[in-house]
Amino acid sequence: MSDAVCPSCGVQVSVKGTPKIGMSVTCMACDTELDIVWLDPLELDWPIEDDDFDEDVDEE
């Protein structure tokens, strides 16, 4: 089991099994859904939503 810090509340989040980049975990302290973004050291971040990117940008 590996541990990482929740970026929302700062509590240690335990990741069961083998962590993989892109894997989703939930912080049990603040109920925030997070993604694994780095493995060594294990780092969590908020997931990227599809609406975070504007794919309809006109290039001229």
N, C-alpha and C positions, 0 to 999 in steps of 0.2 A: 504494500500500500504506500502511496506517495502523498505528500502534503504540499499545498500551495496556499498563498494568501488571497483571500477574496478582495478584489479591488473596490467593492462597495462598502464593506464593513470592517475589513482588516482581520477577520477571523481565519484561522487555519482551516482549509477545506481538505478533507481526505478523499483521495481518488482511488477507488478499488480497482483491482486488476491492472492491466498494462495500459498506462496512459498513451494516447495517440493524439497528434495534432488534429484539431477540429472536433475532438470528442467533447460532448456536452456534459456538464456537471451542474449540480444545484447546490448553492451554499445553504446549509441547514439553518444557519443563524439568521439570515436576512431573506431567504427564499429567492435569491437572484439566480437566474440561469446564466451560466458562463461557459465559455469555450476554452479548451486548452490551446494556447498559442505558442508555447515553447516547452521543450522537454527537459533541458538541463541548464539551469534549474527549472523546475516545473513552474509555469506561469499561466495565469488565467486572465481573461479579458471578456468584456461584454461581446456577445455575438454581433456580427455585422448583418444588418437587415438589408434586404434587397432594395428598399426605398432609400437607403443611405446613398445610393448612387443614382445619378440622373443619366440614364442611357440615351435620352432623347436630346442630347446636346447637339445643336446645329454647328457644323464647322464651315466657315466661309473663308 
